[in-house]
């Protein structure tokens, strides 16, 4: 499973995370997924563009290396600058002052309700071991 489940856990979703997520899957889908705290099965993540490819665990390294070799065949300067150009608006979001967002997240993070919910989740995960 992959996704961002901050809201159901009681954590504020920062604007920068929304922009990052929506960069890959579109604003409407990111908005709905984040509000629901929706976690995606691998096939869903692939179809939405959250991941580029699925690979069996035993082929993960070779699959990643194959993709990396493909990228390495491209001109480094052109590839790097094009990638930067395509992500320009996203880079601007992360370069912006996020102090207000961080303050809101930290305030929510330390509320008794959030701490209790996180403890419950951690205890639940520990019991599944």
C-alpha positions in Angstrom: 0.0 0.0 0.0 1.2 3.5 -0.8 -0.3 6.9 -0.1 -0.7 9.7 2.4 -2.9 9.1 5.3 -2.1 12.1 7.4 -5.7 13.4 7.8 -7.2 10.2 9.3 -4.2 10.1 11.7 -4.8 13.7 12.8 -1.9 15.3 11.1 -2.2 18.5 8.9 -1.3 18.0 5.3 1.2 20.7 4.3 0.5 22.7 1.1 3.9 21.5 -0.3 2.9 17.9 0.1 -0.4 18.6 -1.7 1.5 20.2 -4.6 4.0 17.3 -4.8 1.2 14.7 -4.8 -0.9 16.6 -7.3 2.1 17.0 -9.6 2.0 13.3 -10.1 -1.7 12.5 -10.1 -3.5 15.7 -10.7 -5.1 18.2 -8.3 -8.6 16.6 -8.2 -7.4 13.1 -7.5 -4.8 14.4 -5.0 -7.4 16.4 -3.2 -9.8 13.5 -2.8 -7.0 11.0 -1.8 -5.6 13.4 0.8 -8.9 14.2 2.3 -9.8 10.5 2.6 -6.3 9.5 3.6 -6.6 6.9 0.8 -3.9 4.3 0.5 -3.5 2.7 -2.9 -2.9 -0.9 -3.9 0.1 -1.3 -6.2 -2.1 -1.6 -9.3 -4.0 1.6 -8.4 -0.8 3.5 -7.7 0.6 2.4 -11.1 -2.6 3.4 -13.0 -2.7 6.8 -11.2 1.0 7.6 -11.9 2.1 7.4 -8.2 4.6 4.8 -9.2 6.2 4.2 -12.7 6.4 0.4 -12.7 5.7 -2.6 -10.5 8.2 -5.3 -10.0 8.4 -8.5 -8.0 10.5 -8.2 -4.9 13.2 -10.5 -6.2 13.5 -8.3 -9.4 13.3 -4.9 -7.8 17.1 -4.1 -8.0 17.4 -5.3 -11.6 14.3 -3.4 -12.7 15.6 -0.2 -11.1 19.0 -0.7 -12.6 17.4 -1.2 -16.1 15.5 2.1 -15.8 18.6 3.9 -14.5 20.7 2.6 -17.5 18.0 4.0 -19.8 18.3 7.4 -18.2 22.1 7.2 -18.3 22.0 7.0 -22.1 20.5 10.5 -22.3 22.5 13.7 -22.4 23.1 14.6 -18.8 22.8 18.4 -19.2 19.7 18.2 -21.3 18.0 15.7 -19.1 18.8 17.6 -15.9 17.7 21.0 -17.2 14.5 19.5 -18.8 13.6 17.8 -15.5 14.2 21.1 -13.7 12.1 23.0 -16.2 9.2 20.5 -15.9 9.3 20.8 -12.1 9.8 24.5 -11.9 6.4 25.3 -10.2 6.9 22.4 -7.8 10.4 23.7 -6.9 9.0 27.2 -6.2 6.5 25.7 -3.7 9.3 24.0 -1.8 11.5 27.1 -2.0 8.8 29.3 -0.5 8.6 30.1 3.2 6.7 27.2 4.9 7.0 28.5 8.4 3.3 29.0 8.9 2.5 25.4 7.6 5.2 23.9 9.7 3.9 25.7 12.8 0.3 24.4 12.1 1.6 20.9 11.6 3.6 20.9 14.9 0.7 22.4 16.8 -1.6 19.6 15.6 1.1 16.9 16.0 1.4 17.6 19.7 -2.4 17.7 20.6 -3.5 15.0 23.0 -6.0 13.6 20.4 -3.2 13.2 17.7 -0.8 11.7 20.2 -3.4 9.2 21.4 -4.3 8.2 17.8 -0.7 7.8 16.8 0.0 5.7 19.9 -3.0 3.5 19.1 -1.8 3.0 15.5 1.8 2.1 16.7 0.4 -0.3 19.3 -1.7 -1.9 16.7 1.2 -2.3 14.3 3.3 -3.8 17.1 0.7 -6.4 17.9 0.7 -7.5 14.3 4.3 -8.5 14.4 
